[in-house]
Amino acid sequence: MTEQDQLLVDELKHNIRRLIDNLEKTKYELEQARDEYKGLEFQFDEYRNEHKALLKRYENLKVAKALADGDPDNQAAKHKINRIIREVDKCIALLNK
C-alpha cells in the first residue's frame, strides 16, 4: 500500500469516527428532547385538569351567586344543583362498588 493510500485510509477512519461521534451526540440530544417532551406533556395534562376543575368551580360559583342574589331564575339554579347532586351520588355509587 502506498503512502497516499494509507493517508486516504486514515482520513476515512477519521471521518467514520467523526460520524459515529455525531451519531452518538444526536442520539443523546434526541433522548433529551424526548424527556423534555414527556415533562411538557405531563405539565400540560396538569394544566388541563386544573382548567377543568376551575371551570366546575366557576359554574358552582355562578349557581351560588344566583341563589344568593335572589335571582328570579332560581328554577335554573335548582336544576343545576340537582344535576350536581346526581353527579355526586353517581360517584359515591361507583366508589361503593
PyMOL CGO cylinders between C-alpha atoms (Angstrom):
from pymol import cmd
from pymol.cgo import CYLINDER

trace = [
    CYLINDER, 0.00, 0.00, 0.00, 1.39, 3.37, -0.93, 0.3, 1, 1, 1, 1, 1, 1,
    CYLINDER, 1.39, 3.37, -0.93, 1.71, 6.29, 1.38, 0.3, 1, 1, 1, 1, 1, 1,
    CYLINDER, 1.71, 6.29, 1.38, -1.11, 8.08, -0.42, 0.3, 1, 1, 1, 1, 1, 1,
    CYLINDER, -1.11, 8.08, -0.42, -3.39, 5.06, 0.04, 0.3, 1, 1, 1, 1, 1, 1,
    CYLINDER, -3.39, 5.06, 0.04, -2.52, 4.98, 3.75, 0.3, 1, 1, 1, 1, 1, 1,
    CYLINDER, -2.52, 4.98, 3.75, -3.40, 8.68, 4.06, 0.3, 1, 1, 1, 1, 1, 1,
    CYLINDER, -3.40, 8.68, 4.06, -6.76, 8.04, 2.40, 0.3, 1, 1, 1, 1, 1, 1,
    CYLINDER, -6.76, 8.04, 2.40, -7.47, 5.13, 4.74, 0.3, 1, 1, 1, 1, 1, 1,
    CYLINDER, -7.47, 5.13, 4.74, -6.51, 7.24, 7.77, 0.3, 1, 1, 1, 1, 1, 1,
    CYLINDER, -6.51, 7.24, 7.77, -8.73, 10.08, 6.58, 0.3, 1, 1, 1, 1, 1, 1,
    CYLINDER, -8.73, 10.08, 6.58, -11.59, 7.64, 6.03, 0.3, 1, 1, 1, 1, 1, 1,
    CYLINDER, -11.59, 7.64, 6.03, -11.14, 6.23, 9.54, 0.3, 1, 1, 1, 1, 1, 1,
    CYLINDER, -11.14, 6.23, 9.54, -11.13, 9.75, 10.96, 0.3, 1, 1, 1, 1, 1, 1,
    CYLINDER, -11.13, 9.75, 10.96, -14.33, 10.62, 9.08, 0.3, 1, 1, 1, 1, 1, 1,
    CYLINDER, -14.33, 10.62, 9.08, -16.01, 7.43, 10.27, 0.3, 1, 1, 1, 1, 1, 1,
    CYLINDER, -16.01, 7.43, 10.27, -15.05, 8.20, 13.90, 0.3, 1, 1, 1, 1, 1, 1,
    CYLINDER, -15.05, 8.20, 13.90, -16.41, 11.72, 13.48, 0.3, 1, 1, 1, 1, 1, 1,
    CYLINDER, -16.41, 11.72, 13.48, -19.67, 10.36, 12.05, 0.3, 1, 1, 1, 1, 1, 1,
    CYLINDER, -19.67, 10.36, 12.05, -20.02, 7.90, 14.93, 0.3, 1, 1, 1, 1, 1, 1,
    CYLINDER, -20.02, 7.90, 14.93, -19.41, 10.72, 17.43, 0.3, 1, 1, 1, 1, 1, 1,
    CYLINDER, -19.41, 10.72, 17.43, -22.04, 12.85, 15.69, 0.3, 1, 1, 1, 1, 1, 1,
    CYLINDER, -22.04, 12.85, 15.69, -24.46, 9.93, 15.76, 0.3, 1, 1, 1, 1, 1, 1,
    CYLINDER, -24.46, 9.93, 15.76, -23.94, 9.43, 19.49, 0.3, 1, 1, 1, 1, 1, 1,
    CYLINDER, -23.94, 9.43, 19.49, -24.38, 13.16, 20.11, 0.3, 1, 1, 1, 1, 1, 1,
    CYLINDER, -24.38, 13.16, 20.11, -27.59, 13.18, 18.06, 0.3, 1, 1, 1, 1, 1, 1,
    CYLINDER, -27.59, 13.18, 18.06, -28.91, 10.14, 19.94, 0.3, 1, 1, 1, 1, 1, 1,
    CYLINDER, -28.91, 10.14, 19.94, -28.24, 11.91, 23.24, 0.3, 1, 1, 1, 1, 1, 1,
    CYLINDER, -28.24, 11.91, 23.24, -29.95, 15.11, 22.04, 0.3, 1, 1, 1, 1, 1, 1,
    CYLINDER, -29.95, 15.11, 22.04, -32.93, 13.09, 20.84, 0.3, 1, 1, 1, 1, 1, 1,
    CYLINDER, -32.93, 13.09, 20.84, -33.25, 11.40, 24.23, 0.3, 1, 1, 1, 1, 1, 1,
    CYLINDER, -33.25, 11.40, 24.23, -33.07, 14.80, 25.94, 0.3, 1, 1, 1, 1, 1, 1,
    CYLINDER, -33.07, 14.80, 25.94, -35.79, 16.12, 23.62, 0.3, 1, 1, 1, 1, 1, 1,
    CYLINDER, -35.79, 16.12, 23.62, -37.98, 13.08, 24.39, 0.3, 1, 1, 1, 1, 1, 1,
    CYLINDER, -37.98, 13.08, 24.39, -37.55, 13.62, 28.12, 0.3, 1, 1, 1, 1, 1, 1,
    CYLINDER, -37.55, 13.62, 28.12, -38.43, 17.29, 27.77, 0.3, 1, 1, 1, 1, 1, 1,
    CYLINDER, -38.43, 17.29, 27.77, -41.48, 16.37, 25.67, 0.3, 1, 1, 1, 1, 1, 1,
    CYLINDER, -41.48, 16.37, 25.67, -42.69, 13.94, 28.33, 0.3, 1, 1, 1, 1, 1, 1,
    CYLINDER, -42.69, 13.94, 28.33, -42.26, 16.59, 31.01, 0.3, 1, 1, 1, 1, 1, 1,
    CYLINDER, -42.26, 16.59, 31.01, -44.16, 19.16, 28.98, 0.3, 1, 1, 1, 1, 1, 1,
    CYLINDER, -44.16, 19.16, 28.98, -46.89, 16.64, 28.21, 0.3, 1, 1, 1, 1, 1, 1,
    CYLINDER, -46.89, 16.64, 28.21, -47.27, 15.88, 31.92, 0.3, 1, 1, 1, 1, 1, 1,
    CYLINDER, -47.27, 15.88, 31.92, -47.37, 19.60, 32.72, 0.3, 1, 1, 1, 1, 1, 1,
    CYLINDER, -47.37, 19.60, 32.72, -49.97, 20.16, 30.00, 0.3, 1, 1, 1, 1, 1, 1,
    CYLINDER, -49.97, 20.16, 30.00, -52.16, 17.41, 31.47, 0.3, 1, 1, 1, 1, 1, 1,
    CYLINDER, -52.16, 17.41, 31.47, -51.90, 19.03, 34.89, 0.3, 1, 1, 1, 1, 1, 1,
    CYLINDER, -51.90, 19.03, 34.89, -52.93, 22.39, 33.45, 0.3, 1, 1, 1, 1, 1, 1,
    CYLINDER, -52.93, 22.39, 33.45, -55.82, 20.79, 31.59, 0.3, 1, 1, 1, 1, 1, 1,
    CYLINDER, -55.82, 20.79, 31.59, -57.07, 19.12, 34.79, 0.3, 1, 1, 1, 1, 1, 1,
    CYLINDER, -57.07, 19.12, 34.79, -56.69, 22.37, 36.71, 0.3, 1, 1, 1, 1, 1, 1,
    CYLINDER, -56.69, 22.37, 36.71, -58.63, 24.18, 33.99, 0.3, 1, 1, 1, 1, 1, 1,
    CYLINDER, -58.63, 24.18, 33.99, -61.47, 21.65, 34.22, 0.3, 1, 1, 1, 1, 1, 1,
    CYLINDER, -61.47, 21.65, 34.22, -61.57, 22.00, 37.99, 0.3, 1, 1, 1, 1, 1, 1,
    CYLINDER, -61.57, 22.00, 37.99, -61.65, 25.78, 37.74, 0.3, 1, 1, 1, 1, 1, 1,
    CYLINDER, -61.65, 25.78, 37.74, -64.49, 25.61, 35.20, 0.3, 1, 1, 1, 1, 1, 1,
    CYLINDER, -64.49, 25.61, 35.20, -66.53, 23.44, 37.56, 0.3, 1, 1, 1, 1, 1, 1,
    CYLINDER, -66.53, 23.44, 37.56, -65.77, 25.77, 40.42, 0.3, 1, 1, 1, 1, 1, 1,
    CYLINDER, -65.77, 25.77, 40.42, -66.83, 28.75, 38.30, 0.3, 1, 1, 1, 1, 1, 1,
    CYLINDER, -66.83, 28.75, 38.30, -70.13, 27.06, 37.44, 0.3, 1, 1, 1, 1, 1, 1,
    CYLINDER, -70.13, 27.06, 37.44, -70.73, 26.34, 41.13, 0.3, 1, 1, 1, 1, 1, 1,
    CYLINDER, -70.73, 26.34, 41.13, -69.99, 29.96, 42.00, 0.3, 1, 1, 1, 1, 1, 1,
    CYLINDER, -69.99, 29.96, 42.00, -72.43, 31.14, 39.34, 0.3, 1, 1, 1, 1, 1, 1,
    CYLINDER, -72.43, 31.14, 39.34, -75.14, 28.94, 40.86, 0.3, 1, 1, 1, 1, 1, 1,
    CYLINDER, -75.14, 28.94, 40.86, -74.33, 30.12, 44.38, 0.3, 1, 1, 1, 1, 1, 1,
    CYLINDER, -74.33, 30.12, 44.38, -74.44, 33.74, 43.27, 0.3, 1, 1, 1, 1, 1, 1,
    CYLINDER, -74.44, 33.74, 43.27, -77.76, 33.22, 41.53, 0.3, 1, 1, 1, 1, 1, 1,
    CYLINDER, -77.76, 33.22, 41.53, -79.21, 31.77, 44.72, 0.3, 1, 1, 1, 1, 1, 1,
    CYLINDER, -79.21, 31.77, 44.72, -77.69, 34.45, 46.94, 0.3, 1, 1, 1, 1, 1, 1,
    CYLINDER, -77.69, 34.45, 46.94, -78.88, 37.33, 44.78, 0.3, 1, 1, 1, 1, 1, 1,
    CYLINDER, -78.88, 37.33, 44.78, -82.45, 36.10, 44.83, 0.3, 1, 1, 1, 1, 1, 1,
    CYLINDER, -82.45, 36.10, 44.83, -82.37, 35.80, 41.06, 0.3, 1, 1, 1, 1, 1, 1,
    CYLINDER, -82.37, 35.80, 41.06, -85.88, 35.25, 39.63, 0.3, 1, 1, 1, 1, 1, 1,
    CYLINDER, -85.88, 35.25, 39.63, -84.39, 32.43, 37.58, 0.3, 1, 1, 1, 1, 1, 1,
    CYLINDER, -84.39, 32.43, 37.58, -83.94, 30.23, 40.68, 0.3, 1, 1, 1, 1, 1, 1,
    CYLINDER, -83.94, 30.23, 40.68, -85.52, 27.32, 38.86, 0.3, 1, 1, 1, 1, 1, 1,
    CYLINDER, -85.52, 27.32, 38.86, -82.47, 27.02, 36.59, 0.3, 1, 1, 1, 1, 1, 1,
    CYLINDER, -82.47, 27.02, 36.59, -80.19, 27.21, 39.62, 0.3, 1, 1, 1, 1, 1, 1,
    CYLINDER, -80.19, 27.21, 39.62, -82.16, 24.47, 41.35, 0.3, 1, 1, 1, 1, 1, 1,
    CYLINDER, -82.16, 24.47, 41.35, -81.84, 22.27, 38.27, 0.3, 1, 1, 1, 1, 1, 1,
    CYLINDER, -81.84, 22.27, 38.27, -78.09, 22.81, 38.25, 0.3, 1, 1, 1, 1, 1, 1,
    CYLINDER, -78.09, 22.81, 38.25, -77.86, 21.94, 41.93, 0.3, 1, 1, 1, 1, 1, 1,
    CYLINDER, -77.86, 21.94, 41.93, -79.92, 18.79, 41.39, 0.3, 1, 1, 1, 1, 1, 1,
    CYLINDER, -79.92, 18.79, 41.39, -77.65, 17.81, 38.46, 0.3, 1, 1, 1, 1, 1, 1,
    CYLINDER, -77.65, 17.81, 38.46, -74.57, 18.29, 40.65, 0.3, 1, 1, 1, 1, 1, 1,
    CYLINDER, -74.57, 18.29, 40.65, -76.15, 16.22, 43.44, 0.3, 1, 1, 1, 1, 1, 1,
    CYLINDER, -76.15, 16.22, 43.44, -76.95, 13.42, 40.98, 0.3, 1, 1, 1, 1, 1, 1,
    CYLINDER, -76.95, 13.42, 40.98, -73.34, 13.53, 39.74, 0.3, 1, 1, 1, 1, 1, 1,
    CYLINDER, -73.34, 13.53, 39.74, -72.04, 13.25, 43.30, 0.3, 1, 1, 1, 1, 1, 1,
    CYLINDER, -72.04, 13.25, 43.30, -74.45, 10.37, 44.01, 0.3, 1, 1, 1, 1, 1, 1,
    CYLINDER, -74.45, 10.37, 44.01, -73.19, 8.53, 40.91, 0.3, 1, 1, 1, 1, 1, 1,
    CYLINDER, -73.19, 8.53, 40.91, -69.60, 8.99, 42.07, 0.3, 1, 1, 1, 1, 1, 1,
    CYLINDER, -69.60, 8.99, 42.07, -70.44, 7.68, 45.52, 0.3, 1, 1, 1, 1, 1, 1,
    CYLINDER, -70.44, 7.68, 45.52, -72.20, 4.68, 44.00, 0.3, 1, 1, 1, 1, 1, 1,
    CYLINDER, -72.20, 4.68, 44.00, -69.16, 3.92, 41.84, 0.3, 1, 1, 1, 1, 1, 1,
    CYLINDER, -69.16, 3.92, 41.84, -66.87, 4.18, 44.88, 0.3, 1, 1, 1, 1, 1, 1,
    CYLINDER, -66.87, 4.18, 44.88, -69.08, 1.76, 46.83, 0.3, 1, 1, 1, 1, 1, 1,
    CYLINDER, -69.08, 1.76, 46.83, -68.85, -0.93, 44.13, 0.3, 1, 1, 1, 1, 1, 1,
]
cmd.load_cgo(trace, "trace")
